[in-house]
């Protein structure tokens, strides 16, 4: 049942990268003000090179719409998609479970709890960064607790990690409900943040996610072959020369930080980190050296496509987290049934 | 091979929580021999192998390999000298048989380098020796238990180490494949002076293939010595609590054990 296209892999990756770029250009032209792809390119080039003659004949409002309204949102969406897909690949590889995703370890619950706390307390001491920072802190603290719970004698197994994540996630979910209960009239703010959105993102968001995704890509590609070998179990990978414990900690930390940054700028967006690695593994096989790059581009394209759909196609904007869950949920069910019937292709 | 080239363990203690797995264990194993470790379930055999590979660190005592503490080796260096065939092999993802055997070359490959022609030749030889080359392109997660086990043995062979540790490497195999793998291991010892340290449940298999047998019970070594001298009903009764006779097997001209089945 595996459809491997190992020889076509470079072509596939380049194609997906090109698709991502085209989507970014097309999406920047879509919306209340229609702008052609040529104009988008001219605006971006004018901004990058400082050559204002490129803007001749372009409506004055266009540069503002493209550079200040749409591109920050579009790039944030693409980068968050890339980041979530990348951390999905890493979590599935480490937890030896093709159904794991960035949220399995309770990272999302931690971030949601942190963000809700900031929203509830109406914290403004850090300005616009209060909510993202609290979300990030929540995610990191959760990771620390989960790692502490799951290590024993300096070792940890995939199963204890998942179990610890589920336990901590459940406690945090209860805490979150309590916060909502306390929030009274402010509960709407919390709920909207939790549903996820890319509306009114800024260039500083783009910068932050770029940093996280670039760093994450470098670290995960460096350890990609080790991650392949770790799928044989820790006794095997130890005896094959992989520093399993150390590599596992580094990769867990990397994937969690990337996921935390993504969640902190966008709210809770599920299923991208689950579906994209799954689909891509179906296409190129389980080798993480191929799986990581292709998943990064596929995640970027998919989330951007979903965000553009809700922003520019639907008559009213549906929260992106709701949309991905509505598409991703049924997909998850299909995967689950296929596994049950022994038709698994992972 | 000298004594210095092998393993020396002194005063090893290891516990899982309140359960003591190894207690004040002393053992030395030189290179160039086929060792069999036998003992009842839960007597610490697998833990002992993990101590040898440095996968577990003893709470007390010292483990040295080739005159150096095992914990002072980089994993990569140790894995060029000691290979392990584990008992449990989780293979969650659809790598092909060839890809998994190629992972045995990991200790020799640079981080971003592609496998060399030499690596591929060694992988081919390892698959041929175990007789799995005809399903090299199949996915490991679709293989039977016995097929998976043979893939893992081939992977260990591809590591080209002087020491091979087998943790019940033939427990899932039929008699034909069991003998095939045991004979590959025996040839490595006889023809290439390599060392095999195998945890074996089947005492007659151990009697047939091992140069030395190590009896373990409750985390301690009960007795260790050349197979022909050590194998007698008294120690088997002591370690396993069963009645038996040790007799010359006329077909193979070696000592084999007959058990009293009914009490």
Interface residues (C-beta under 8 A of the other chain):
Chain A: X2 X96 X97 X98 X153 X154 X222 X225 X228 X229 X231 X232 X233 X234 X235 X236 X238 X239 X240 X241 X242 X243 X281 X285 X286 X287 X345 X346
Chain B: X16 X50 X53 X54 X55 X57 X75 X76 X78 X79 X80 X82 X83 X84 X86 X88 X89 X90 X91 X92 X93 X94 X95 X99 X100 X103 X104 X106 X107 X109 X111 X139 X141 X152 X155 X159 X165
